[in-house]
Amino acid sequence: MQFVQHDLGYRRGGEIVEIILSGSAANVRLMDSSNLSSYKNGRQHRYYGGLAKQSPVRLQIPHSGTWYVTVDMQGLRGSVRSSVRILPGPLPELREASLSSVPSLVQREQPPGGDSDTSSSREYDVFISHASEDKDSVVRPLAHALNDGGLKVWYDEFELRIGDSLRRKIDTGLANSRFGIVVLSRSFFGKGWTNYELDGLVTRAVSGEQILLPIWHEITKQELIDYSPSLADKVARSTGTHTIEEIAKEIIAVIRGT
């Protein structure tokens, strides 16, 4: 059996081999050295590729190692010339810096002008401000994930009981939480209580008493700029790019200092 062999040498997984063919069709195989030996000796072998009827052919290196490309006309008529080149693989996935690496989100030992026991005496690790419409999709799973991670969470379903004063409970939660989470959505923008909570969170964040983390949910940056330009510039997480589990894990790491 006649064939053309292209020695690719050592290649990294993810790189792309481009095979350019001059004829109308050819059999193209990408193989490692073991399967190349079996192929040459007419034995059963494994390969990537197949009958190529168009050029160029692009095959991805499945894992790092020494690789070869063969081109043959077995079962076909005519002849073909071939050449190969290596194309770069995709860049690593772009990931935002972890929350624990952002200095403004790391809890200081004590707020400016406060006494040394202020931070440690806080009743809650996290206060969650949200619209009720976002409970099922975002807030409840987030609250439970944070709670399961060992944090003390002020969340209305955890804290409010029949007969409680809503405003008094919210004020207590705001005043005694180290970290304020606000789930920003279209529903949030139209609520009265959420804006009251947000005003309290922003005031405490500006004074250094509390850390504020916005979570964007099904909104665009332009919508947030129209609502609050200052919030649009804050380090945030989005449910469009992170799962609830990922967001909770980052928040736990920031608060626990791990």
N, C-alpha and C positions, 0 to 999 in steps of 0.2 A: 504494500500500500504506500503510495506516495503522499507526502504531506509536507507542509512548511511549518517549521517550529520557530517560535519567538521566545527567547529566554528573557523574562522580565526581571530576573534577579529577586532580591529580597524586597517585598512590598508590604506596606502597612494596610491593615484592614480598613476598608472604607474608600480607598483610592479607586479610581475609575480607569479601566483599560479601554481605550478606543481603538478598534480595529477597522482599518479602511481597506475595502475590497475593490478591485478593478473590474471583476466579472459580475454576472447577474445573480449568482447564488453560490454559496459554499458552506461547508460544515465548519463551524467555529467552536472550539472547546477551550475553556480555561481550566487548568488542572495544576495540582501540586506535583512534586517529583514522583511520589509513589504511584499515583494514578497515571502519570505520563509513561512510566515504565510499563505498566499493564497495557496501556493503549498501544505502545510500540510493539508489544509482543502478542497482540491480538486477544488479550484477555479482557474480562469484564472490568470496567473502570467507571469511576464517577467523574462528572465534569459539570461546569456551568456553561451555558450557551446552547447551541443547537444549529438548525438550518437557518442561515441568514440569507434573506432575499433582498435586503436593502443595506446600503452602506451610508454612514459608518455604523458599526455595532459597538455598543457600550456595555461593559460588564463590570460589576463592582467586585473588588477583592473582598471575599467574605471574612478573612482573618489574616493576621500578619504571618508571613512566611515566604518561601521561595515559590514563585509561580511561573507557569508557561502557558503560552497560547499556541494551539495548532490549527492549521487551516488545511482542509483536504476537500477533494471532489468525489469522494466515495458515493456511488449511486447517482452521480450527476454527470452531465456532459459539459465539454469545454474546458477552459483553464481559467485560473484566477491568479492575480498578484495581490499581495497583502503587505500592509505595514501597520505598526502599532505605535501608540504613544500613551503616556500616563497622564491622566487629568487629576487635578487635586480633588480630594474628597470634600464633603461639606465641612464648614467650620463648626466648632463645638457650639452647642445650643447656648444662646444668649440668656443668661440668668442675672437677675438683679442681685445686688449685694444683699447679704442676709441682714435682717433687722438688727441683730446683735453686733454688727460691724459699724452701725451708724451711731456716732457719738451722741447725737441729740436724743436718741432713744434709750440710752443706758442710764438707769436711775443713779443719781448722785447720792452720796452718803446722806446729805441733808439739803433741803432747799435753801436758797439765799435768805439769810435773816432768820432762819428757823432754828429750833433747838435740836440737839443731837438725837432725841428720841422720836422726832416727828415721823420719819420714814418707817421705822420699825414698829410704831404703834398704830399704823393704819389698819383699819378693820378689814379692808378689801384690797386684793391685788389689782382687780380690774373692774371698771364700770363700763357697761355696754349700753350705748344709746342707739335707738333704732326705731323704725316704723313698724307697726304691728304686721303690715303686709309682707314684711321680709322675715318674719319669724321662722316659718317652715323651711324656707330655702337656705337661709344663711344663719340667722341669729341663734335659734335653738341648738342646731348642731355645733356651732362655735362655742356657745356657753357650756354645753356638756363636755366638749373636747377639752376646754380649759379647766373645767372642774375635775375631769378625770386625770388631768395632768398635775393635779395638786394645788391649783390656784383657788383662792377664795374670790368668787365672782359675784358682783352685784348685777343681777339680771332679774327683771320683774317677776318672772315665774318662780324664781328661787326665793324672792324676798317679800313680795306683797301678799297680804292676807286680807280677807274680808273685813272691812271697817278701818283699814289703814288709811292714813292721810297720804295721798299720792305725792303731793308736793313735798311734805316733810320727809317722806321716805327717799325721794329723789335727792333732796338736799343733803340728807345724811350720807347717801351713797356717793354723791359727788365729793363731799368734803372728806371722806374717809377712804378714798381709793388712790392707789399709786399711779394707775395707768388708765387712761380713758380711751375707749374704742368707740368710734362713731361709724355706723354703717350708713353710708351715703347712697341714696337712691332717689328716684323720682318721687316715690311715696314719702320719703323722709322730708323732701323740700317743702311739702305742703302741710306738714303737721305743726301744731302749736307747741305741744309738749316737747317734741324733739328739738325745736329751735330753742326752747328754754334750757334744755339740757346742754345743747351745743354751746350756748352762751356761757354757761358755767364751766364747761370743759375748756373752752378757749381761754377764758379769763385765768383759770388755774394754770394752764399751760404757759401762758405769757408770763405769769409771775414766777414760774419755775417750780410750782407746787405739785405739778402733775405732768405726766407725759401723754401726749395725744397722738393716736394712730388712726387715721381715716382708712376705712375699707370701702372701696368703690364697688357698687353692685348695679350692673346693667345701666351705667351712665357713661357718657363721653366726657372727655376733659373739658370740652367747650361748655357743656351743660354745667359742670362744676364751676368753671370760671364765671359763668353768668350768675351763679348762686353765691359763690364766695371765692374771689380771686386768691385770698390768703390761704384757704384750704387747698386749692389746686396745686400750690407749690410745696406742700408738705410731703414728706416721705409717706408712702401709702402702699397698700396692697389692693389688688383687684381680684374679684371672684372670676373674672374672665381669663386670668393668667395663672391663678393659684387655686388649689383646692382648699376647702375649709380645713382639712387636716394639716396641710402645709402651713397655712396662716397660723393656726393654733400652735403648732410646734415651734414656729419662730417666736411667737409672743411668749410662750413658756420659757424658751431659751433666754430671751432678753430679761425677763423678770427674775428668773432663777440665776442668771449670770453664768449659764453653761454654754 
